[in-house]
Amino acid sequence: MKEDKIIIITMILNFIVAVFKLIAGICFAFSTLIADSIQSFIDFVTDITCLIANKIGRRRANKTYPFGYGQVYAVANLFTGALLFLIGVFIVYQLFYFEGEVNPNPALFAVMFVLIAIKSITVFLLQHFGKHFKSEVMIESSKESFADLASTCVVLVISVLVLIMRYFNLNINVDKIGSLGIAIYVFYISIKMIIYNIKEILTNTEENEEINEDIKKELEKIKQIDLKQLRIIKMSTYYSVFVKVKVDEKISIKQYIGLEKKIKKNLKSKNRAIRFIDIEPV
């Protein structure tokens, strides 16, 4: 699918950014940049989990999972949140034990601008195609990538501040302060992700007016079918829809099956957030 291809492209870009940040951080003895590289690696891991979750989440409902596999997105995000928390612990560790003093120079600033450019492209791809495909997974991933972009811009500002501090002979370790700031930010994001996705796993029934209206309008077009009951289950970033309808007794089984296929096709094309539709005649 095209959606998967975009995720793979952004995954590769995130990996390139993370590796370059790590190498540059070590080469320039830049503690904050090393910490930021770890956050970029999380973006890379998030893309992998999104890709796997997309593959599993598309499976149809069955007897074992009557509401489909949509909860896999919440499980994947919960895993990412837990991993992010551990990364925060590692950032704090390297903050105290990483030896080195950053020496800002034109080469470092050139690397930073290149990284910001690549990260900006990643954010654009995820936001643009996320809206195009109406993909909640890509839109959520774009938010994480934007946070990483903002973090990289902060690292650039810190490198400028280090240069200014040296020029004025001020004995303030801005690099360590920057690393601590990134660690606090990582802890905040990870805890937020963990709490949100635990709630998503425990509670998933939701009223969605947009989907409600789409279903009602679609069924109103077909005179032989009347809506009797509608239930929407939120499965992380996607929805499973369960509809009970009254069918005109005059239409044949073949005609009904054709109408059901048409309804499902039209609803999924209208709203990509709908992953599974079950229509039951009563």
Buried (B, 14 or more C-beta within 10 A) or exposed (E): EEBEEBBEBBBEBBBBBBBBBBBBBBEBBBBBBBBBBBBBBBBBBBBBBBBEBBEBBBBEBEEEBEBBBBBBBBBBBBBBBBBBBEBBEEBBEBBEEBEEEBEBEEEBBEBBEEBBEBBBBBBEBBBEBBEEBBBBBBBBBBEBBBBBBEBBBBBBEBBBBBBEBBEEEEEEEBBBBBBBBBBEBBBEBBBEBBEEBEEBEEEBEEEBEEBEEBBEEBBEEBEBBEBEEBEBBBBBBBBBBBBBBEBEEEBEEEEBEEBBEEBBEBBBEBBBBBBBBBBEEE
